[in-house]
Amino acid sequence: MSSINQYIDLYLQHADLLNQGSHPLINAHRAAALSGLQTHGLPSRKDERYKYTDIDKALAPDYGLNLQRLSIPFSTRYQCRVPGMRSRLYHVVDDTLAGGDILDTPQIFVGPLTLFAERYPEKFKKYYDSESESGKSNALARLNTMLVQNGIVVFVAKGYKESDLLQFINLSAGGVPMLTNRRQLIILESGAEATILACNHSGSQIDHLTNEVVEVWQEEGSKLQYYTIDDTVASDSILNTTHIVQSAGSRLEYASITLSGGLARREVDIYLRGADASVQASGFVVGDGEQHVDNNLLVVHDAPACQSDVLYKYILDGQAVGAFAGKVYVSPGAEQTDSQETNANMCMSPEARMYTQPMLEIYADDVKCNHGSTVGQFNDNALFYMNQRGISPEDGRKLLQQAFAWDVIERIPLLPLRQRLMRMVESRFRLADSCNDCGICISKV
Amino acid sequence: MSQSPDNSIVRNIADKEYEYGFTTDVETEIIPQGLSEEVVRLISAKKGEPEWLLEFRLEAFRYWQTLEQPSWGHVDLPPIDYQAISYYADPRGKKRGPTEIDPELEKTFNKLGIPLNERLALSGVAVDAVMDSVSVKTTFKQQLAERGIIFCSISEAVANHPELVRKYLGSVVPYRDNYFAALNSAVFSDGSFVYIPKGVRCPMELSTYFRINAINTGQFERTLIVCDDGGYVSYLEGCTAPMRDENQLHAAIVEIVVCQDAEVKYSTVQNWYPGDKEGKGGVYNLVTKRGLLRGDRSKLSWTQVETGSAITWKYPSCVLKGNNSVAEFYSVAVTNNHQQADTGTKMVHLGSNTRSTIVSKGISAGHSQNTYRGLVRMGNRADGSRNYSSCDSLLLSPTCGAHTFPYVDVNNPTCVVEHEATTSKISEDQLMYCTQRGIPPEEAVALIVNGYAKDVLNKLPMEFAVEAQKLLSVSLEGSVG
């Protein structure tokens, strides 16, 4: 029996409770999501995009949901500050904004989904879950829509450029095995700009699954920098569905960095719907133990003269499993498309596994599309070179690992953030317990 | 620079007809349409097969009945009515003996450039000519036999060398492999059987020419090549079919066993009827080809030029079981008009220090869809193995599609796998370079396209390379625009 049934039953039994803890505009989407789930169920590993991650198994444990909206205690000592950069810090526990100042001005809104639905119902209706009817919703997004009660909205009005870094610290902190349905809705009106950093941490060693949906709407000429970091524990799993729609001339810099955790699967769909839109998507994964990291990327060039540049790198140790699938789809008429996709991977141990699948599907002729993927080890010559100069093989390997990571990190344009990320990666290679800032993340090794 | 769609070269060549689309008026014995256990038994009986082979066919047929036609390919394959196909057609007629050849058949093969008369044949190429379900003639059999080489139709091999056929048939592609493999195993007709004994280097190219002639029939040939320790053989395969409005099914299996220190080169120029400009008719080419590099230091090289067929769905593959074995795959796939091709290879590295190379060139024109799909898998014992894949696609029209779906599975940290792919239209810089030097744009395009495919064409034996180049100009240059 499919594990989705337990959630469908749970919804059918507790729909009233769910609705009470949410907003009518959010509740309005539950029925369609339920019907979609009942019709299509969960994808199996026979479905191309889910080949390497068993969704049914991930959802099989009997997770609890915080239907009563009980407040979960957490420590605000999680700071994860980026030195040298002005930032607004928000703590998100489960699906709820638990700390940080809500911004609600004509230029910018940063706050809970329910409040946004209350204050701006028209905007909410325009953007929230708006692509699900066109068949672009997957089973996990449907599950989220069916069960989600609250979330986070970042709305930046036309022409407004938010200079502060908006930093969300997502904490899985419940005391019992829990499923969190987390939701982010990010809307940048034309010409707007914002930089968002989402850090995922874990406050306990208890099994926790986050089913996260991120919807991003970028209107003409807007610019978004969106970075996400997983720095959690082996008992913490995340299934993320990110849906990004870019209008003409918009720019997106997206990076996903997975340093530690259990199962992490990200399905990122980026639709370039207006001419001259561009996206740079990057990813860096360090996996060891029994980590399972699956990044599944789809970049759809629906309009002419758009650019996409994808770079994902993995370093796998222990029994870690890495999977990368990146499809660039060029629709008919999307001429002058320029697309580049690279996936480079290193397996460090005999039990590590890497599956890579860079794909091109092209229906226009005036295009320039490249992709490349490699799986290999460190260059012996480079190690020998360093060894000759007195650097021990172990240090040499670490240096090479850092250099390997640097190719991805250096694509992040903000210097303080870049330095901070590099430090996190370095401490990860040292197998340090935390990123050294607040020092309270629980042991990962 | 504009490549105007109405330039003269384009018009001239685009209008060129499929050269091999004629039919041969020959008395053909065709069994009634339909597929059932009785039909499988009938085919087996007509070929006078031993009991074990009939059993093999029946098992395959029963298994096939439990399967559904697969749909994962990037092709729009309409449902095939397997009951509307005749599974056995013998153009040798009822009255003639098996050794006599109808002069019409001989004429047909002459017209196709495949003389069955040994005196007229190019020296150095032995041919097994297969029309519909039977082998018409195999040339140079005697000379080859002197060296212990067996080159004959698979039916003859079943009769004369049953122990070899029984040992190897289905050992590389078992009938449970896939839907079309099960179908072929149930109803396979003629194909070639090659056995190269230990330490023998085959002195001439071996070649099979497949021709579908009869209407509403399918061709289900089966080829089995066994190259024993230290042997070498270069094998060529060519094929054509008449122009018909109905689609014809071609579901073949090629199995190759390469033993220790042996080398096999397998080259294909596939030119089945691709259908007309509106996409009507054409052959469905749904083929399973696989080589097992069983011995250490064995080598297998697949070279294919795919220009024909309405739908092509095939992945000549290599299982690199022997240590230090080497596999290569070179492919040019050209699609024009409404053709669809989903082709590529699988390289499964099991032994240590194995090496594989994949070079694939796709060229799409008209409204066609051209897909490269490949798998490179490094097993956990494939220490120090390497793969390099390069897949390029050239797009010649705004309405065609070029797709690349490579899969890389690495289960061993000492392996190195590299994959790269590019898709683009013809480079403006290259065109500019040519035109600056006085080469007219149309010729420049032709030149660049030929240069693009050269890497692969160079791997073909000479006689085939010439044919392949001609084919390219017909299939492809006509659509440059």
Boltz contact constraints between the chains, C-beta under 6 A:
constraints:
  - contact:
      token1: [A, 347]
      token2: [B, 413]
      max_distance: 6.0
  - contact:
      token1: [A, 350]
      token2: [B, 413]
      max_distance: 6.0
  - contact:
      token1: [A, 353]
      token2: [B, 411]
      max_distance: 6.0
  - contact:
      token1: [A, 354]
      token2: [B, 410]
      max_distance: 6.0
  - contact:
      token1: [A, 355]
      token2: [B, 409]
      max_distance: 6.0
  - contact:
      token1: [A, 356]
      token2: [B, 408]
      max_distance: 6.0
  - contact:
      token1: [A, 357]
      token2: [B, 407]
      max_distance: 6.0
  - contact:
      token1: [A, 359]
      token2: [B, 405]
      max_distance: 6.0
  - contact:
      token1: [A, 360]
      token2: [B, 404]
      max_distance: 6.0
  - contact:
      token1: [A, 360]
      token2: [B, 423]
      max_distance: 6.0
  - contact:
      token1: [A, 361]
      token2: [B, 403]
      max_distance: 6.0
  - contact:
      token1: [A, 362]
      token2: [B, 402]
      max_distance: 6.0
  - contact:
      token1: [A, 362]
      token2: [B, 423]
      max_distance: 6.0
  - contact:
      token1: [A, 363]
      token2: [B, 401]
      max_distance: 6.0
  - contact:
      token1: [A, 365]
      token2: [B, 395]
      max_distance: 6.0
  - contact:
      token1: [A, 365]
      token2: [B, 397]
      max_distance: 6.0
  - contact:
      token1: [A, 365]
      token2: [B, 398]
      max_distance: 6.0
  - contact:
      token1: [A, 365]
      token2: [B, 425]
      max_distance: 6.0
  - contact:
      token1: [A, 366]
      token2: [B, 425]
      max_distance: 6.0
  - contact:
      token1: [A, 368]
      token2: [B, 424]
      max_distance: 6.0
  - contact:
      token1: [A, 369]
      token2: [B, 423]
      max_distance: 6.0
  - contact:
      token1: [A, 370]
      token2: [B, 422]
      max_distance: 6.0
  - contact:
      token1: [A, 371]
      token2: [B, 421]
      max_distance: 6.0
  - contact:
      token1: [A, 372]
      token2: [B, 420]
      max_distance: 6.0
  - contact:
      token1: [A, 373]
      token2: [B, 419]
      max_distance: 6.0
  - contact:
      token1: [A, 374]
      token2: [B, 418]
      max_distance: 6.0
  - contact:
      token1: [A, 375]
      token2: [B, 410]
      max_distance: 6.0
  - contact:
      token1: [A, 375]
      token2: [B, 417]
      max_distance: 6.0
  - contact:
      token1: [A, 376]
      token2: [B, 416]
      max_distance: 6.0
